[in-house]
Amino acid sequence: MQRPASRRASRRNASPYGSEPYEPGPYEPDQYPADQYPPDQYAQAAYGTGAPSYPPGGSYPPGTPYPPGTPYPPGGSYGPDRYEPDEEPRLSGDDSPTWPGNGGPRDGGPGNGRRPRRRGRIRRFFRRRTVRVILVLITVFCCWAAFSVGQALTAPGGGPISAKLAEWARDHYLGPVVTFGEWITYQPPKVGGKPGFSLAAPSAAAPGKKYKAAHGFVPNIPLKLTSPASPPLPGEGVWRLLETVKGEPAVFSTFLRPDNVHTSYAAGIISLDQRLVSFQLHPGAEDPGPGNWKSQPWIPPGSRTGLLATFNGGFKLNSANGGFYLNGAYHGSLVNGAASVVYYRNGTIKIGAWGSEVRMSPNVVGVRQNLKLIVDHGKIPANVSQDVLGSWGATLGGGYYVWRSGIGITKGGRIIFVYGPGMIVQTLAEMLKRAGAVEALQLDINPEWTQFDYYKAGGHPADPAPHAVLPDQPSTAYRYYSIYSRDFTAVYAR
C-alpha cells in the first residue's frame, strides 16, 4: 500500500490524456525533414523594409515557391507605404496613438480618425513662415483700420455714424463700395401726392405793404413765384418774411414743388438782400481741415449776436474740382473756369466762373469753388443733364432725384439759395433761374449735407435759436453751434 505522498507523485507523473502510454503518430517531428524547405524561401526581414521574397505586382497560390530575394512591390498589399506612420503620432479620443493594432480609430477603436489629422495639418499650416508673415500684416492692417475708423467716429463735426463711416470710406478709396451700398438702398422719389406740411405762410410772416422807402432805402420785396406743378397749392410761391434788419425786410423764403410729377416734395427757396446782410465763410474741421484760416469751424458763443442764417458749403474739396481760399490760406489751387462763390471784405459775395467773371483781388477774403455753373448769364447750360454722376456728384447710388442745394445771384445783387428733396440738376437750375438767378452753381447734395437755417433772438440776441426752413430737413438746425466737419457760410445783419 502506497503512502499518500507516493500517490500524489504518481498523479503528478500521469499523462493528461489517460493512463495509456504515448505512441508516436503520423505527425512525428521527423516526418517532415528540416531540410525540405530552403531556409531562405520564407526568409523574414524587418517589417516594411522591402526584404521579404514576395513577388512584385501580385500573389501566388499556397505552396508555390517564391523566388528568393524579391522585395515587396511598390504599392503592393505589404509595401512600405501601406503602414508608413504619420510624421508624428496622433492621439485618438482615448489618448492612444493611432498606430494599427492599438485599438485606435484605424483599427475600429473609439474616436474619429480624421479630426486629429486635420488638427495636425492646421498646426503645420500656421507654422509656415509665409503664413505667419501674412497673419502679422493682416493684424497690423486691422489695428490701423480700427484706430482710423475710431478717430473718424469720435471726431467733432456732428452727423450720424452712417454718414461718418461713409465719409471715412470715401476718404480711403472705398467710394465705389459706399456708392454700391447707397445704390441698393436707394428709393426713387414718390410720384404724385402732396407735401406733408403746409406751404402757406403764417399771416404774421407775410411781407405786407408797410415796407416803404425810408431815409433813402427802398425795400426790395421779391415777386411771387409760379409753381412748376399745376394747380398750385395754397401759399406756394408766396414769400414769407424770415428776418428784418433795422426794421427793413432782409431775408425771405417760400416753397415750390420741383415738377409736375413728384408733387409730394417741396423745395425751400430763400432770398437775401445784400444791402442788409453780410456773409462770412467758415472752414470745416476736416474739410479743408486745420490751417491758418483765421476763422473757426463753428459759431462759438460770443460770436452769435446778429446771426441771421447759415447754409452748407459744397462738395468735399477732393471732389469739388476746385480749391478753397480764406484769409490768405489755400487748400488746393483755384481753378480757372470753376464755379466760384467769392467773399469780399465788405461782407458781400459774387458768383461766377473763376478767371473770367470773378478773380482774385485785394478785397477778396474767401473763395469757395465747386464744379461748373448751372446758370450762366441767365441761361441753363445743356450739360446739366449730361453725365450727371461724373459732372454733378456721386448721388445715392446713381439716383438722380436726391436732396440738392445751390446758390445764385440776381441781376440786382440779391442772393438766392435753393435746397430740397427729389431734384435733379436740371430741376435745381430751373428753380434758381425761376427765383431770378442769372449766375448759379450747385453746392452739396444728399440729405445729410444740405440745409438752410435761420435764427430768432427771442429775447436772447447773443444766443439766437436756429430754425430749419424746410420742416423735413434731415439735419439738425443746431449743427453749426458745435464744431463741424465741412465748410459753411454764416449770414449776419449789417
C-alpha positions as CSV (number, residue, x, y, z in Angstrom):
1,M,0.0,0.0,0.0
2,Q,1.4,3.3,-1.1
3,R,1.8,6.3,1.2
4,P,-0.3,9.3,0.4
5,A,2.8,11.2,-0.8
6,S,3.6,8.5,-3.3
7,R,0.0,8.6,-4.6
8,R,0.3,12.3,-5.1
9,A,3.6,11.9,-7.0
10,S,2.0,9.3,-9.3
11,R,-0.8,11.6,-10.1
12,R,1.7,14.3,-11.0
13,N,3.5,12.0,-13.4
14,A,0.3,10.7,-15.0
15,S,-0.4,11.6,-18.6
16,P,-3.1,14.2,-19.2
17,Y,-4.6,12.0,-21.9
18,G,-5.2,9.0,-19.7
19,S,-3.2,6.1,-18.5
20,E,-2.3,4.7,-21.9
21,P,1.3,5.2,-22.9
22,Y,2.0,7.8,-25.7
23,E,2.6,6.3,-29.1
24,P,4.1,8.3,-31.9
25,G,1.5,9.2,-34.5
26,P,1.6,10.3,-38.1
27,Y,2.8,13.8,-37.1
28,E,6.1,12.7,-35.8
29,P,8.6,15.5,-35.8
30,D,10.8,13.6,-38.2
31,Q,8.0,13.1,-40.7
32,Y,9.0,16.3,-42.4
33,P,12.7,16.7,-42.5
34,A,14.0,20.1,-41.7
35,D,15.9,20.4,-45.0
36,Q,12.8,20.1,-47.2
37,Y,12.4,23.8,-47.5
38,P,15.4,26.0,-48.1
39,P,15.9,28.3,-45.2
40,D,15.6,31.5,-47.3
41,Q,12.4,30.5,-49.2
42,Y,10.3,32.1,-46.5
43,A,13.0,34.3,-45.1
44,Q,11.7,37.0,-42.8
45,A,13.0,40.5,-42.7
46,A,12.3,43.7,-40.9
47,Y,8.7,44.7,-41.3
48,G,8.2,47.2,-44.1
49,T,11.9,47.2,-45.3
50,G,11.3,45.6,-48.7
51,A,13.5,42.5,-48.0
52,P,10.9,39.6,-47.9
53,S,10.7,37.5,-51.1
54,Y,7.2,38.3,-52.3
55,P,6.9,38.8,-56.0
56,P,6.1,42.3,-57.4
57,G,2.6,43.1,-58.6
58,G,0.7,40.1,-57.3
59,S,0.3,37.0,-55.1
60,Y,0.9,33.2,-55.5
61,P,-1.3,30.3,-54.6
62,P,-0.4,28.3,-51.5
63,G,2.6,26.1,-51.9
64,T,4.0,28.0,-54.8
65,P,7.7,28.8,-54.1
66,Y,8.6,32.5,-54.4
67,P,11.8,33.5,-56.0
68,P,14.2,34.3,-53.2
69,G,15.3,37.9,-52.6
70,T,12.3,39.5,-54.3
71,P,11.4,42.8,-52.5
72,Y,7.9,44.0,-51.7
73,P,6.3,45.6,-54.7
74,P,5.8,49.3,-54.6
75,G,2.2,49.9,-53.6
76,G,1.6,46.2,-53.0
77,S,-0.5,44.9,-50.2
78,Y,2.5,44.6,-47.9
79,G,4.5,47.6,-49.3
80,P,6.3,50.0,-47.1
81,D,3.8,52.8,-47.9
82,R,0.9,50.7,-46.5
83,Y,1.8,51.1,-42.9
84,E,4.2,54.0,-43.1
85,P,3.5,56.1,-40.0
86,D,2.4,59.8,-40.0
87,E,5.1,62.4,-39.4
88,E,4.1,62.3,-35.7
89,P,1.7,60.2,-33.7
90,R,-1.8,61.4,-33.5
91,L,-3.8,60.8,-30.4
92,S,-7.3,59.5,-30.5
93,G,-10.1,60.2,-28.1
94,D,-8.6,57.8,-25.5
95,D,-5.1,59.4,-25.8
96,S,-3.6,56.4,-27.5
97,P,-1.5,56.7,-30.7
98,T,-3.4,55.8,-33.9
99,W,-0.9,53.1,-35.0
100,P,-2.6,50.0,-36.3
101,G,-3.2,47.4,-33.7
102,N,-3.6,49.6,-30.7
103,G,-7.4,49.8,-30.8
104,G,-7.4,53.3,-32.1
105,P,-9.5,54.7,-34.8
106,R,-7.7,52.9,-37.7
107,D,-8.4,49.6,-36.0
108,G,-12.1,50.4,-35.5
109,G,-11.4,51.7,-32.0
110,P,-13.2,54.7,-30.5
111,G,-12.8,58.2,-31.8
112,N,-12.8,59.9,-35.2
113,G,-9.6,59.2,-37.1
114,R,-9.8,62.3,-39.3
115,R,-10.2,65.0,-36.7
116,P,-6.7,64.6,-35.2
117,R,-5.1,64.6,-38.6
118,R,-6.9,67.8,-39.6
119,R,-5.7,69.5,-36.4
120,G,-2.1,68.4,-37.2
121,R,-2.4,69.8,-40.7
122,I,-3.7,73.1,-39.4
123,R,-0.9,73.4,-36.9
124,R,1.7,72.7,-39.6
125,F,0.0,75.2,-41.9
126,F,0.2,78.0,-39.3
127,R,3.9,77.2,-38.6
128,R,4.9,78.2,-42.1
129,R,6.9,81.5,-42.2
130,T,4.8,82.9,-45.1
131,V,1.6,82.3,-43.3
132,R,2.8,83.9,-40.2
133,V,4.0,87.0,-42.1
134,I,0.6,87.3,-43.8
135,L,-1.1,87.0,-40.4
136,V,1.0,89.7,-38.9
137,L,0.3,92.0,-41.8
138,I,-3.4,91.4,-41.5
139,T,-3.3,92.0,-37.8
140,V,-1.5,95.3,-38.3
141,F,-4.0,96.4,-41.0
142,C,-7.0,95.6,-38.8
143,C,-5.5,97.5,-35.9
144,W,-4.8,100.5,-38.1
145,A,-8.3,100.4,-39.7
146,A,-9.9,100.1,-36.2
147,F,-7.9,103.1,-35.0
148,S,-8.7,105.1,-38.1
149,V,-12.4,104.4,-38.0
150,G,-12.5,105.1,-34.3
151,Q,-10.9,108.5,-34.9
152,A,-13.5,109.2,-37.7
153,L,-16.4,108.3,-35.5
154,T,-15.2,110.3,-32.5
155,A,-14.0,113.3,-34.4
156,P,-16.0,116.5,-33.8
157,G,-18.3,117.6,-36.6
158,G,-21.7,116.1,-36.0
159,G,-23.6,113.7,-38.2
160,P,-24.8,110.2,-37.7
161,I,-22.5,107.2,-37.6
162,S,-23.5,106.0,-41.0
163,A,-22.6,109.4,-42.6
164,K,-19.2,109.4,-40.8
165,L,-18.4,105.8,-41.9
166,A,-19.3,106.8,-45.5
167,E,-17.1,109.8,-45.3
168,W,-14.2,107.7,-43.9
169,A,-14.7,105.1,-46.7
170,R,-14.7,107.7,-49.4
171,D,-11.5,109.3,-47.9
172,H,-9.8,105.9,-48.0
173,Y,-10.5,104.9,-51.6
174,L,-13.7,102.9,-50.8
175,G,-16.0,105.2,-52.6
176,P,-17.3,102.5,-55.0
177,V,-18.3,100.4,-52.0
178,V,-20.2,103.2,-50.5
179,T,-21.9,104.1,-53.8
180,F,-22.9,100.4,-54.2
181,G,-24.4,100.3,-50.7
182,E,-26.3,103.5,-51.4
183,W,-27.5,102.1,-54.7
184,I,-29.0,99.0,-53.2
185,T,-30.8,101.1,-50.6
186,Y,-31.9,103.9,-52.9
187,Q,-35.6,104.6,-53.0
188,P,-36.8,106.5,-56.1
189,P,-39.0,109.6,-55.3
190,K,-42.7,109.1,-54.9
191,V,-44.9,110.1,-57.8
192,G,-47.9,112.2,-57.1
193,G,-49.3,113.2,-53.7
194,K,-49.0,116.3,-51.6
195,P,-46.3,117.6,-49.3
196,G,-46.5,116.6,-45.6
197,F,-46.6,120.2,-44.4
198,S,-48.5,123.4,-45.4
199,L,-46.9,125.7,-47.9
200,A,-48.9,128.7,-46.8
201,A,-47.1,131.4,-44.8
202,P,-48.5,132.4,-41.4
203,S,-50.2,135.7,-41.6
204,A,-47.6,137.3,-39.3
205,A,-44.9,136.3,-41.7
206,A,-46.4,137.9,-44.8
207,P,-44.3,140.9,-46.0
208,G,-47.3,143.2,-46.3
209,K,-47.1,146.6,-47.8
210,K,-45.9,148.5,-44.8
211,Y,-42.3,148.5,-46.0
212,K,-41.7,151.7,-47.9
213,A,-38.8,153.8,-48.8
214,A,-37.3,155.4,-45.7
215,H,-34.2,157.5,-45.4
216,G,-33.3,156.8,-49.0
217,F,-33.6,153.0,-48.6
218,V,-36.0,151.3,-50.9
219,P,-37.1,147.8,-49.7
220,N,-36.6,145.0,-52.3
221,I,-39.5,142.6,-51.9
222,P,-39.3,139.7,-54.4
223,L,-42.3,138.9,-56.6
224,K,-44.4,135.8,-56.2
225,L,-43.1,132.7,-58.0
226,T,-45.1,130.5,-60.3
227,S,-45.2,126.8,-59.4
228,P,-43.8,124.2,-61.8
229,A,-46.7,121.9,-60.6
230,S,-50.2,122.7,-61.5
231,P,-52.5,123.7,-60.0
232,P,-50.5,125.5,-57.3
233,L,-51.2,124.7,-53.6
234,P,-52.3,127.5,-51.2
235,G,-49.3,129.7,-50.3
236,E,-47.0,128.0,-52.9
237,G,-44.6,130.6,-54.3
238,V,-45.7,133.3,-51.9
239,W,-42.8,134.9,-50.0
240,R,-42.8,135.0,-46.2
241,L,-40.5,137.3,-44.2
242,L,-37.9,135.5,-42.1
243,E,-35.6,138.3,-40.9
244,T,-35.5,142.0,-40.7
245,V,-32.5,144.3,-40.2
246,K,-33.1,147.8,-38.8
247,G,-36.8,147.3,-39.5
248,E,-36.3,146.5,-43.1
249,P,-37.1,143.1,-44.8
250,A,-33.8,141.3,-45.2
251,V,-34.5,137.5,-45.6
252,F,-37.5,135.9,-47.4
253,S,-38.4,132.3,-48.0
254,T,-41.0,130.3,-49.9
255,F,-41.8,126.8,-51.1
256,L,-42.2,125.3,-54.6
257,R,-42.8,121.8,-55.7
258,P,-40.0,120.8,-58.1
259,D,-42.1,119.5,-61.0
260,N,-45.5,118.3,-62.1
261,V,-44.7,114.6,-61.3
262,H,-43.1,114.4,-57.9
263,T,-45.7,116.6,-56.3
264,S,-45.3,115.4,-52.7
265,Y,-41.9,117.1,-52.4
266,A,-41.3,120.8,-51.8
267,A,-38.1,122.8,-52.1
268,G,-37.2,125.7,-49.9
269,I,-36.2,129.0,-51.7
270,I,-34.5,131.8,-49.8
271,S,-33.9,135.3,-51.0
272,L,-31.4,137.6,-49.1
273,D,-30.8,141.3,-49.6
274,Q,-27.1,142.0,-49.5
275,R,-27.6,145.6,-48.6
276,L,-28.8,144.4,-45.2
277,V,-26.8,141.3,-44.6
278,S,-23.2,140.2,-44.8
279,F,-21.6,136.8,-45.5
280,Q,-18.7,135.0,-43.7
281,L,-17.0,131.8,-45.0
282,H,-16.1,129.3,-42.3
283,P,-13.7,126.3,-42.7
284,G,-14.6,122.8,-41.7
285,A,-12.7,120.9,-39.0
286,E,-11.9,118.1,-41.5
287,D,-12.6,119.8,-44.9
288,P,-10.5,121.8,-45.6
289,G,-9.2,120.9,-42.1
290,P,-6.6,122.6,-39.9
291,G,-4.9,125.6,-41.3
292,N,-4.2,129.3,-40.8
293,W,-7.7,130.2,-41.7
294,K,-8.2,132.9,-39.0
295,S,-11.7,131.6,-38.6
296,Q,-13.3,128.8,-36.6
297,P,-15.2,125.6,-37.8
298,W,-18.3,126.6,-35.8
299,I,-20.1,129.6,-34.4
300,P,-19.0,129.8,-30.8
301,P,-20.7,131.7,-28.0
302,G,-19.8,135.3,-28.1
303,S,-20.0,135.5,-31.9
304,R,-23.7,134.9,-32.4
305,T,-25.1,138.4,-31.9
306,G,-26.7,139.5,-35.2
307,L,-26.6,136.0,-36.7
308,L,-29.4,135.6,-39.2
309,A,-28.8,132.4,-41.2
310,T,-26.4,129.6,-42.0
311,F,-26.2,127.3,-45.0
312,N,-24.0,124.4,-46.3
313,G,-20.9,124.6,-48.5
314,G,-20.0,122.5,-51.5
315,F,-18.6,119.0,-52.1
316,K,-15.6,117.7,-50.2
317,L,-12.7,119.6,-51.8
318,N,-11.1,116.5,-53.3
319,S,-14.3,116.1,-55.3
320,A,-15.2,119.7,-56.0
321,N,-12.8,120.2,-59.0
322,G,-11.7,123.4,-57.4
323,G,-10.0,125.0,-54.4
324,F,-10.6,126.8,-51.2
325,Y,-9.2,130.2,-50.1
326,L,-9.7,132.0,-46.8
327,N,-7.8,134.9,-45.3
328,G,-4.6,134.3,-47.2
329,A,-4.5,130.5,-46.8
330,Y,-5.2,128.0,-49.6
331,H,-6.4,124.4,-49.8
332,G,-5.6,123.2,-53.3
333,S,-5.4,125.6,-56.2
334,L,-8.1,127.9,-57.5
335,V,-9.1,126.5,-60.9
336,N,-9.9,128.7,-63.9
337,G,-13.4,128.2,-65.2
338,A,-14.6,126.6,-61.9
339,A,-17.9,127.9,-60.5
340,S,-17.0,130.1,-57.6
341,V,-18.5,131.9,-54.6
342,V,-16.3,134.9,-53.8
343,Y,-16.4,136.6,-50.4
344,Y,-15.3,140.3,-50.1
345,R,-14.1,142.4,-47.2
346,N,-17.3,144.4,-47.2
347,G,-19.4,141.3,-46.5
348,T,-20.9,140.9,-50.0
349,I,-20.4,137.9,-52.3
350,K,-20.4,137.3,-56.0
351,I,-20.9,134.2,-58.1
352,G,-19.3,133.4,-61.5
353,A,-16.7,131.4,-63.4
354,W,-13.2,131.9,-61.9
355,G,-10.7,133.8,-64.0
356,S,-13.4,135.4,-66.3
357,E,-16.3,136.6,-64.3
358,V,-14.7,136.7,-60.9
359,R,-11.0,136.8,-60.0
360,M,-8.5,137.4,-57.2
361,S,-8.1,141.0,-55.8
362,P,-7.0,142.7,-52.5
363,N,-10.7,142.8,-51.5
364,V,-11.2,139.1,-51.7
365,V,-11.1,137.3,-48.3
366,G,-12.6,133.9,-49.4
367,V,-13.3,131.7,-52.4
368,R,-15.2,128.5,-52.5
369,Q,-15.2,126.6,-55.8
370,N,-17.5,123.8,-56.7
371,L,-17.9,122.2,-60.2
372,K,-19.3,124.3,-63.1
373,L,-22.0,126.9,-63.3
374,I,-25.5,125.5,-63.7
375,V,-26.9,129.0,-64.6
376,D,-24.6,131.2,-66.7
377,H,-25.6,134.7,-68.0
378,G,-29.3,133.8,-67.3
379,K,-29.2,130.5,-69.2
380,I,-29.0,126.9,-68.2
381,P,-26.1,125.1,-70.0
382,A,-27.0,121.9,-71.8
383,N,-24.5,119.8,-69.9
384,V,-26.5,119.9,-66.6
385,S,-28.5,117.0,-68.0
386,Q,-25.4,115.1,-69.2
387,D,-23.1,112.8,-67.3
388,V,-24.9,113.5,-64.0
389,L,-22.7,111.3,-61.9
390,G,-19.4,112.4,-63.4
391,S,-20.2,116.1,-63.6
392,W,-22.5,116.8,-60.7
393,G,-21.5,114.4,-57.9
394,A,-21.9,110.8,-56.7
395,T,-25.6,110.7,-55.8
396,L,-27.2,108.0,-53.8
397,G,-26.0,105.1,-56.0
398,G,-27.0,106.9,-59.2
399,G,-30.4,108.0,-58.0
400,Y,-30.6,111.4,-59.8
401,Y,-33.6,112.6,-57.8
402,V,-32.0,113.4,-54.5
403,W,-31.6,116.3,-52.0
404,R,-29.6,119.1,-53.7
405,S,-28.6,122.6,-52.8
406,G,-27.5,125.5,-54.9
407,I,-26.7,129.3,-54.7
408,G,-27.2,132.0,-57.2
409,I,-27.2,135.8,-57.6
410,T,-29.8,138.0,-59.3
411,K,-29.0,140.9,-61.7
412,G,-29.7,143.3,-58.8
413,G,-27.4,141.5,-56.4
414,R,-29.8,139.5,-54.3
415,I,-28.6,136.1,-53.2
416,I,-30.8,133.1,-53.9
417,F,-30.5,129.8,-52.1
418,V,-32.4,126.6,-53.1
419,Y,-32.4,123.2,-51.4
420,G,-34.8,120.3,-51.1
421,P,-35.5,116.6,-52.0
422,G,-36.5,114.9,-55.2
423,M,-34.5,117.2,-57.6
424,I,-32.2,116.5,-60.5
425,V,-29.5,119.1,-61.5
426,Q,-31.8,120.4,-64.2
427,T,-34.6,121.0,-61.7
428,L,-32.2,122.8,-59.3
429,A,-31.1,125.1,-62.1
430,E,-34.6,125.8,-63.1
431,M,-35.6,126.7,-59.5
432,L,-32.7,129.1,-59.2
433,K,-33.5,130.7,-62.5
434,R,-37.2,130.9,-61.6
435,A,-36.2,132.9,-58.5
436,G,-34.2,135.3,-60.6
437,A,-30.6,134.0,-60.5
438,V,-28.5,134.9,-63.5
439,E,-25.4,133.1,-62.2
440,A,-25.7,130.0,-60.1
441,L,-23.8,126.8,-59.0
442,Q,-24.7,123.6,-57.3
443,L,-23.4,123.2,-53.7
444,D,-23.6,120.0,-51.8
445,I,-26.1,117.1,-52.4
446,N,-27.7,114.2,-50.5
447,P,-29.8,114.7,-47.3
448,E,-27.1,114.7,-44.7
449,W,-25.2,117.7,-46.2
450,T,-27.9,120.1,-47.4
451,Q,-29.6,122.7,-45.1
452,F,-30.6,126.3,-44.5
453,D,-31.2,127.6,-41.0
454,Y,-32.4,131.0,-39.9
455,Y,-32.1,132.4,-36.3
456,K,-34.5,134.1,-34.0
457,A,-33.3,136.1,-31.0
458,G,-36.4,135.5,-28.9
459,G,-35.2,137.9,-26.2
460,H,-31.6,136.4,-26.3
461,P,-29.8,138.4,-29.0
462,A,-26.4,136.9,-28.0
463,D,-27.7,133.4,-28.4
464,P,-30.5,133.2,-31.1
465,A,-32.3,129.9,-31.6
466,P,-31.9,128.2,-35.0
467,H,-34.9,127.0,-37.2
468,A,-34.8,125.0,-40.4
469,V,-36.5,126.5,-43.4
470,L,-37.8,123.0,-44.5
471,P,-39.7,121.2,-41.8
472,D,-38.5,117.8,-43.3
473,Q,-34.8,118.9,-43.3
474,P,-32.9,115.8,-42.1
475,S,-30.0,117.5,-40.3
476,T,-30.3,119.4,-37.1
477,A,-30.6,123.2,-37.1
478,Y,-28.1,123.4,-34.3
479,R,-25.4,121.9,-36.4
480,Y,-23.1,125.0,-36.6
481,Y,-23.4,125.6,-32.8
482,S,-20.7,122.9,-32.4
483,I,-17.6,122.1,-34.3
484,Y,-18.5,120.9,-37.8
485,S,-16.5,118.8,-40.3
486,R,-17.4,120.8,-43.5
487,D,-17.1,124.4,-44.5
488,F,-20.3,126.6,-44.3
489,T,-21.4,130.2,-44.6
490,A,-22.8,132.3,-41.9
491,V,-25.1,135.4,-42.6
492,Y,-25.1,138.4,-40.2
493,A,-27.0,141.6,-40.0
494,R,-25.1,144.7,-41.1
